[in-house]
Amino acid sequence: MASTILSLRDVTKRYGATLAVGPISLEVETGEFLTLLGPSGCGKTTTLHIIAGLLHPDEGRVTMGERDLTRVAPPYRDMGLVFQNYALFPHKTIAENVAFGLRMRNVGKPEIARRVAAMLDLVGLPGVEGRFPDQLSGGQRQRVALARALVIEPTVLLLDEPLSNLDALLRKRMRLELRDIQRRLGITTIFVTHDQDEAFEMSDRVALLNAGRIEQLGPPEALYDAPATRFVAEFIGEASLLEGRIVGRRDGEAAIELPGGTVVAAAAGPGTPGVGQSALLFVRPERVSLGPDQPGAAGLRVRVERRVFSGEVVSFALRTESGQSLLCKKPSVGEYRAVEPGTWLRATPIECRALAAGAP
């Protein structure tokens, strides 16, 4: 059973009358890769800076084990931090950059040389000790910043959107390499990003923030398959939300009647409305089956409004008879490539979820 290494308890941060974060309570497990995900201004970087000690909360506590870190200065928190812009010293060599934290801790020169060489080898940059940051590529500078954070052997590694300055192909490669290094070292890592692909590919758990609070926390699969709120459903991936009414409830399942009388079975969570109340049917585009529009056929009668060919996938924008939008994605095979806009089909949502209606 995993143990808790870092805790936030009712942490709140304000700037004047503006609430930036909180209240947030969060427990980080030993060795896990936790991502703080959310749109700009949601509080994810502020939360990370509170953990790092760059900001102090107005209320609440930050603890590591039995130690209260709430007012402890950053150098004494036993954490490594990689900034978005890497923050390397341009006038220092790569070896001097990586060794900076060790020198501040009065580590001996032979040990510094050994650990710097070992860390540069770990991040795939052996032999660059004598170069300067401006002689390296963006991806190499990112690795140097990571080596500098890791060489002090911190208990927790903090990553503040460290991949955002890289091009798309390099970002994808670096996030896989970063995750591999984290797994090999077993170091507890908290990562900030607004990129869902990064969050899902790298994380053990994701905390999705909205307006300074955690909207949902769990494994990537849980956020994708079982969003707890409308905000999560609309922020994570693509989805359709069809308006309907709950007409039955049983054993974690709800029956939702859509306009026109079609009833669809959907998973029901703690926040699912009761029988007779309005609800939303949440369905992912890859979980909509399509068939010909035949008399008496099951499913929703839909009209193809748009078809988009994207290589391996064909995407459809569908419209129900009641005027609601439904997205659908299918493999790029002849059956679906041949479907023209204006065609009437039958669409059957599967593996759906019932959500409360109302504002996101």
C-alpha positions in Angstrom: 0.0 0.0 0.0 1.4 3.4 -1.0 2.3 5.9 1.7 1.6 9.6 1.7 4.8 11.7 1.3 3.3 15.2 0.8 0.0 16.7 2.0 -1.8 19.9 1.4 -4.6 20.7 3.9 -7.2 23.4 3.1 -4.5 25.5 1.3 -5.8 28.9 0.1 -4.1 31.7 -1.7 -5.6 35.2 -2.4 -4.4 38.2 -4.3 -6.4 41.0 -2.7 -10.0 40.1 -3.2 -9.2 37.5 -5.9 -9.2 33.9 -4.8 -6.3 32.3 -6.8 -6.3 28.8 -5.1 -8.4 27.0 -2.7 -9.3 25.5 -0.6 -7.3 22.6 -1.8 -6.6 19.4 0.0 -4.3 16.8 -1.6 -2.2 13.8 -0.7 0.7 12.8 -2.9 1.9 9.2 -2.7 5.5 8.1 -2.5 6.9 7.5 -5.9 3.9 8.6 -7.9 3.8 10.9 -10.9 1.0 13.4 -10.2 0.0 16.0 -12.7 -1.8 19.3 -12.0 -3.9 19.9 -15.1 -6.2 22.7 -16.1 -6.8 25.8 -18.2 -4.9 29.0 -17.9 -5.6 30.8 -14.6 -7.0 27.7 -12.9 -4.4 27.8 -10.1 -2.1 24.9 -11.0 1.2 26.9 -11.1 0.2 28.8 -8.0 -0.4 25.5 -6.2 3.0 24.2 -7.4 4.8 27.4 -6.2 3.1 27.0 -2.8 4.5 23.4 -2.6 7.9 24.7 -3.6 7.9 27.5 -1.0 8.0 30.3 -3.7 4.6 31.4 -2.3 3.1 31.1 1.1 -0.6 30.2 1.5 -2.9 32.6 3.3 -4.6 29.6 5.0 -3.8 25.9 5.3 -0.7 23.7 5.7 1.8 21.9 3.6 3.5 19.0 5.2 6.1 16.3 4.2 5.6 13.4 6.6 5.5 14.9 10.1 7.3 18.1 9.0 5.4 21.3 8.5 6.8 23.1 5.4 4.2 25.9 5.2 6.7 28.6 6.1 9.9 26.9 5.3 12.1 28.6 2.6 12.6 26.7 -0.7 16.3 25.6 -0.2 15.3 23.7 3.0 12.3 21.8 1.6 14.2 18.9 0.0 12.7 19.5 -3.4 14.0 19.9 -6.9 12.3 22.4 -9.2 12.5 22.6 -13.0 11.1 25.9 -14.4 9.3 26.5 -17.7 12.3 28.5 -19.0 14.9 26.1 -17.4 16.6 29.1 -15.6 20.1 27.9 -16.4 23.0 30.3 -15.7 24.2 31.4 -19.2 27.8 32.3 -17.9 28.3 28.9 -16.3 29.3 25.7 -17.9 26.9 22.7 -18.0 28.9 21.1 -15.2 28.7 24.2 -13.1 25.0 24.5 -13.7 24.3 21.0 -12.6 26.7 21.3 -9.6 25.1 24.5 -8.3 22.9 22.8 -5.7 25.6 20.5 -4.5 28.0 23.5 -4.0 25.3 25.2 -2.0 25.2 22.1 0.2 29.0 22.1 0.6 29.5 18.8 -1.1 33.2 18.0 -1.7 34.7 18.5 -5.2 35.4 14.8 -6.0 31.8 13.8 -5.0 30.4 16.8 -7.1 32.3 15.6 -10.1 31.1 12.0 -9.7 27.5 13.0 -9.2 27.4 15.5 -12.1 28.9 13.0 -14.5 26.5 10.3 -13.4 23.5 12.6 -13.7 24.4 13.9 -17.1 24.8 10.2 -18.2 21.3 9.4 -16.8 19.7 12.2 -18.8 21.5 11.2 -22.0 24.1 14.0 -22.1 27.5 12.5 -21.3 30.5 14.6 -22.3 28.9 18.1 -22.4 30.3 19.3 -19.0 32.5 22.0 -20.6 29.8 23.5 -22.9 27.6 26.5 -22.1 23.8 26.6 -22.3 23.7 28.6 -25.6 25.7 25.8 -27.2 22.9 23.3 -26.6 19.5 22.7 -28.2 16.2 23.3 -26.4 15.8 19.6 -25.6 19.3 19.4 -24.3 18.9 22.4 -22.1 15.7 20.8 -20.7 17.7 17.7 -19.8 20.4 19.9 -18.1 17.7 21.6 -16.0 16.3 18.2 -15.0 19.8 16.9 -14.1 20.4 20.0 -11.9 17.1 19.3 -10.1 17.8 15.6 -9.6 21.5 15.7 -8.7 20.7 17.0 -5.2 18.7 13.8 -4.7 15.4 15.5 -3.7 12.6 13.7 -2.0 10.1 15.4 -4.4 10.6 16.7 -8.0 8.5 19.6 -9.1 8.1 20.3 -12.9 6.5 23.6 -14.0 5.6 23.1 -17.6 9.2 22.2 -18.6 8.3 21.0 -22.1 6.2 23.9 -23.2 9.1 25.6 -25.1 9.9 22.5 -27.2 8.5 21.7 -30.7 5.7 19.1 -30.9 7.9 16.2 -32.0 10.5 16.9 -29.3 7.9 17.4 -26.6 6.4 13.9 -27.3 9.8 12.3 -27.2 10.9 14.2 -24.1 7.8 13.4 -22.1 8.3 9.7 -22.7 12.0 10.0 -21.7 11.1 12.0 -18.6 8.6 9.5 -17.5 11.2 6.7 -18.0 13.7 8.5 -15.8 11.1 9.1 -13.1 10.2 5.4 -13.0 13.9 4.3 -12.9 14.6 6.7 -10.0 11.3 6.1 -8.3 11.1 9.8 -7.3 7.9 11.4 -6.3 7.0 13.9 -9.1 4.5 16.7 -9.4 4.1 18.0 -12.9 2.2 21.1 -14.1 0.7 21.3 -17.6 -2.3 22.4 -19.7 -1.7 19.7 -22.2 -4.0 16.7 -21.8 -1.9 14.4 -23.9 1.1 15.0 -21.6 -1.0 14.5 -18.5 -2.5 11.3 -19.7 0.7 9.7 -21.1 2.9 10.5 -18.1 0.7 10.4 -14.9 -0.3 7.9 -12.3 -3.0 10.4 -11.2 -4.2 13.7 -12.6 -5.7 16.5 -10.5 -7.9 18.7 -12.8 -8.2 22.2 -11.4 -11.0 24.7 -12.1 -11.2 28.2 -10.6 -8.6 27.3 -8.0 -10.1 24.1 -6.8 -9.7 20.4 -7.7 -12.6 19.4 -9.9 -11.6 15.8 -10.0 -8.6 13.7 -8.9 -7.8 10.2 -10.2 -6.1 8.0 -12.7 -6.3 9.3 -16.3 -8.7 6.6 -17.3 -11.1 7.7 -14.6 -11.2 11.3 -15.8 -11.7 10.1 -19.3 -14.3 7.4 -18.7 -16.1 8.7 -15.7 -16.0 12.5 -15.5 -17.6 13.7 -12.2 -18.9 17.0 -13.5 -19.8 18.7 -16.7 -16.6 20.8 -16.5 -14.5 17.6 -16.5 -16.6 16.1 -19.4 -16.1 19.1 -21.6 -12.4 19.8 -20.7 -11.1 16.3 -21.1 -11.0 15.0 -24.7 -14.0 15.2 -27.1 -17.5 14.3 -26.0 -21.2 14.8 -26.7 -23.6 15.9 -24.0 -27.2 15.2 -24.9 -30.1 16.6 -22.9 -32.6 14.2 -21.5 -34.5 13.0 -18.5 -33.9 10.3 -15.9 -36.7 7.7 -16.3 -35.2 4.9 -14.2 -32.4 4.1 -11.7 -31.0 0.7 -10.6 -27.7 -0.6 -9.3 -25.4 2.2 -10.5 -27.2 2.6 -13.8 -29.6 5.2 -15.0 -32.1 5.2 -17.9 -32.1 8.5 -19.8 -35.0 9.3 -22.2 -33.9 11.6 -25.0 -36.2 13.9 -27.0 -38.2 11.7 -29.4 -38.5 8.8 -26.9 -35.2 6.9 -27.3 -34.1 5.5 -23.9 -30.3 5.0 -23.4 -28.7 3.2 -20.5 -25.9 5.1 -18.7 -23.6 4.6 -15.7 -24.8 6.6 -12.7 -22.5 8.2 -10.1 -23.1 9.9 -6.7 -24.1 13.2 -8.4 -26.6 11.7 -10.9 -30.1 13.3 -10.7 -33.1 11.3 -9.5 -35.9 9.9 -11.5 -37.9 12.5 -13.3 -35.1 15.1 -13.3 -33.2 16.6 -16.2 -29.8 15.0 -17.0 -27.1 15.0 -19.6 -26.0 11.8 -21.5 -22.2 11.9 -21.8 -20.8 9.8 -24.6 -17.3 9.7 -26.3 -17.2 9.9 -30.1 -15.5 6.5 -30.4 -18.4 5.0 -28.4 -21.1 5.7 -30.9 -22.1 2.8 -33.3 -23.5 3.7 -36.7 -25.9 1.7 -38.9 -28.3 2.2 -41.8 -31.5 4.1 -41.2 -34.0 1.3 -41.5 -37.6 1.2 -40.3 -37.8 -0.1 -36.8 -34.0 0.1 -36.3 -32.7 0.8 -32.8 -30.9 4.0 -31.9 -31.2 7.7 -32.6 -32.1 8.8 -36.1 -29.3 11.2 -37.1 -28.3 13.2 -40.2 -24.7 13.5 -41.2 -23.8 17.2 -41.2 -20.1 16.9 -41.8 -17.6 14.2 -42.5 -13.9 14.8 -41.9 -11.2 12.4 -43.2 -8.0 12.5 -41.0 -6.0 9.6 -42.3 -6.7 6.7 -39.9 -9.9 8.2 -38.6 -13.1 9.5 -40.1 -15.0 11.9 -37.9 -18.7 12.7 -38.2 -20.7 15.7 -36.9 -24.3 14.3 -36.5 -27.6 16.0 -35.8 -30.5 14.2 -34.1 -34.1 14.8 -35.2 -34.6 16.9 -32.1 -31.6 19.2 -33.1 -28.9 18.0 -30.7 -25.3 17.5 -31.8 -23.6 14.1 -31.6 -19.9 13.5 -32.5 -18.7 10.1 -33.9 -15.3 8.7 -34.9 -14.8 5.6 -36.9 -11.8 3.8 -38.5 -10.9 4.9 -41.9 -12.4 2.0 -43.9 -14.5 2.0 -47.0 -17.8 1.6 -45.1 -17.4 5.0 -43.4 -15.5 6.8 -46.1 -18.4 6.3 -48.4 -20.9 8.1 -46.1 -21.8 11.4 -47.6 -23.1 14.6 -45.7 -26.9 14.6 -45.7 -27.2 10.9 -45.2 -29.6 9.7 -42.5 -28.2 7.0 -40.2 -29.0 5.3 -36.9 -26.6 6.1 -34.0 -26.4 4.1 -30.8 -24.4 5.5 -27.9 -22.6 2.9 -25.8 -20.7 3.0 -22.5 -22.4 6.3 -21.6 -22.6 8.2 -18.3 -25.3 10.3 -16.7 -24.4 13.7 -15.5 -26.3 16.5 -13.8 -27.6 19.2 -16.1 -26.9 22.8 -15.6 -23.9 25.2 -15.9 -20.4 23.6 -16.4 
